[in-house]
Structures are given as structure tokens and as C-alpha cells.
Amino acid sequence: QVQLVESGGGLVQPGGSLRLSCAASGLAFGWYDMRWYRQAPGKERELVAGISSTGDSTNYADSVLGRFTISRDNALKTVVLQMHSLKPEDTAVYYCNAHSRVLDYWGQGTQVIVSS
């Protein structure tokens, strides 16, 4: 059974930082590109950051470029989203996604609230 379990969300003040983690089990982690998506209330889910299966390629949404960093550890089967300089518009539920050409798996999400 495939599981993606996110952690690290919470309430943070504008300008603050959070570190989201996603722990994977039940899948060949090193075969999957890993992505973080987010969905704010009343908005569509959007891709925030992605990292290739080997970790040698990353991509970011323009809105988070320079503030967020995605990384992975294939031995530990984890992917991390380090978030700095958080803004109220970063408030959303953040989802971990494991992506291959034939399969996609999702975590349950972790809530991030950026507010003073």
C-alpha cells in the first residue's frame, strides 16, 4: 500500500519559514518525480515545486522562486519543501505527489497558514 505522509505545516507569521516533509512508503521511491502542490480556498490546485527522480533537476512556480527549495533523499524516501519569506498568499493545503508516466500518488495534505 502506497502512502505519502506530509508533515510540518502550521501557522507562521509573514516573513517566517516552514519546512514541509513528505515520507513515502510502499513504492519504488527512486522511480518517481516528486512534487509539491498547494490548494488555497476557492482556488485550483497548483504546482509549487518539483524534483526529478534522481534529484538533479528541479522546477518552481514563479510565485515561489527564490523563496522555496525542494530536495529529496532517496535512501530515506523523503522529499522536503523548505519555505522562506512566507507571504499570506502562500496560505493553502500543501500536498505531496509522486509522479510517473503511468501512476500518480497523493498525500492527504498539510495546512499552511501565513498570518499575523
N, C-alpha and C positions, 0 to 999 in steps of 0.2 A: 504494500500500500504506500503510495507516494504521499509524502507530507512536506509542506513548506510552512514553517512556523516563523512568523515575524515577531520581533520584539524591539523595544527601545523607544516606542512612541511616548507622547506625553504632552504636557503643557510647558511652553517655553516663551519667554519674552522676546519681542522683536530684537534682532541682532544676536540672539543666542544661537546655541549649537545643539544638535542632537545626533546620535549615532544609531541608525537602524540596522538590525541584523536579521538575517533570514537563514534558518537552519534547515537543510534538506535531508530527507531520508527516503529510502525506497526507490531511488532512481540512480542511474549512472550519471552522477553529477557532472563529470567532466565532458559529457557529450552535449550538454545544453548551454546555449547562451542564457545568461541571466539578466533579468530586467527588473527595474522598479517602476511601477505605475502609481498614479495617485488619482483620487476622485474627490473633488470638492462637492459640497451640497449643491444640487441643481445643475451640476456640470457633468460632462462626459469624462470617462476615464482617459487619462493622458499618460503617455510615456515620459518618464522623468530621466532615466538613465539606463544604459545597457552595457554589458560587458560580454565579450566573446567567450567561447568555451575554454579557450586557453588563457584568457586574461590579457591578451596582447593588444586588444582593441576595445576602446570604449566610445560611447557617444552620449550626448546630453541634450536635453531640451534647452533652447535658447534662454529660457527663463531661469534656469538654474546653473548655467555655465559659469564656471569660476567660483561658485559657492558650494556645489555638491561634488563629492567624489565617490565613485563606485569602485569596489575592489572585491576580490574573491580569493578563497583558499580552497583549492580542490581537494586537498588532503582532509580538511576539516568539513568539507561540504557546506561552506557558508559563504554568503555574499553580504557585503556591508555597504550601506549608504551613509557616508559622513556628510552632515549638513551643517553649514556655517552661514552666518549672516542671515538668519531666517527672517522672513517677512510675513505679515499677516496673510498674504495671498498664498503662502505655502501651506496654509491650513487645509488638511484633507486626510482621508484614509489612504495610507500607503500600502500597496500590495507588491509582494514578491512574485515574480513569474519566471518559470523555467520554460524555455522555448527551443523547440527543434523544428525541423521542416514538417514533421508529422504529428507532433504532440505539443500540447501546452498544459502546464500545471500552474495552479494559483494557490497562494496562501489566503488566509482569512482576513488579513489586513491588520494594520496597527494605526491608531488615530494619532495624528499630529495636530496640535492646536498652537498657533502662534498668536499670542495676545498679551497685552499689558494689563 
